[in-house]
Amino acid sequence: MDLTSEQKGRRAKEILDDPIFAEMIETTRAHILTEWNLTDFDQVDARESLYHQGRALDGILRGLRTLVADWTMDQSRNKNEKGRKR
């Protein structure tokens, strides 16, 4: 099923505004940082894995924010086009 930019943007905003989602993001981020801080310097593989987990989490948030921004831009563009037609 293909969703429109508006549908994707609205859903992404709902997810970002969801307090349970926000809590899980913060809990996960805190867990990653705690685990990273508990590793020894010679535990390179573990440290790199945790680093990549944090980057993946950031990527998910960035993707959701991009969907919201795209939707917002489309709304603005549509509003401007309607204003020009008058």
C-alpha positions in Angstrom: 0.0 0.0 0.0 1.5 3.3 -1.1 0.9 6.2 1.3 0.8 9.8 0.4 3.3 12.3 1.7 0.6 13.6 4.0 -0.3 10.2 5.3 3.3 9.4 6.0 3.9 12.8 7.6 0.9 12.6 9.8 1.8 9.1 11.0 5.4 10.1 11.6 4.3 13.1 13.7 1.9 10.8 15.7 4.8 8.5 16.4 7.2 11.3 17.4 4.5 12.8 19.6 3.7 9.5 21.3 5.0 9.6 24.9 5.5 5.9 25.0 7.7 6.1 21.9 9.6 9.0 23.4 10.2 7.1 26.6 11.4 4.0 24.8 13.8 6.1 22.7 15.3 7.7 25.8 15.4 4.4 27.7 17.2 2.8 24.8 19.6 5.6 24.3 20.4 5.6 28.1 20.9 1.8 28.0 23.3 2.1 25.0 25.3 4.8 26.7 25.4 2.9 30.0 26.6 -0.2 28.3 29.2 1.7 26.3 30.5 3.3 29.5 30.8 -0.1 31.1 33.0 -1.5 28.4 36.7 -1.7 28.6 38.9 0.0 26.1 39.9 -3.3 24.6 36.3 -4.4 23.9 36.4 -2.8 20.5 33.7 -5.0 19.0 31.2 -4.3 21.8 32.0 -0.6 21.7 31.5 -0.4 17.9 28.3 -2.4 18.1 26.9 0.0 20.7 28.0 3.0 18.7 26.2 1.6 15.6 23.1 0.9 17.7 23.1 4.6 18.7 23.5 5.7 15.1 20.7 3.5 14.0 18.4 5.0 16.7 19.4 8.5 15.4 18.7 7.3 11.8 15.1 6.2 12.8 14.4 9.6 14.4 15.9 11.5 11.5 13.8 9.5 9.1 10.6 10.2 11.0 11.5 13.9 11.2 12.2 14.0 7.5 8.7 12.6 6.7 7.2 15.3 8.9 9.3 18.0 7.3 8.4 16.8 3.8 4.7 16.9 4.6 5.0 20.4 6.1 6.8 21.6 3.0 4.1 20.1 0.8 1.4 21.8 2.9 3.3 25.1 2.6 3.8 24.7 -1.2 0.1 23.8 -1.7 -1.0 26.8 0.3 1.2 29.1 -1.8 -0.1 27.6 -5.0 -3.7 28.1 -3.9 -2.9 31.7 -3.0 -1.4 32.4 -6.5 -4.5 31.0 -8.3 -6.7 33.6 -6.7 
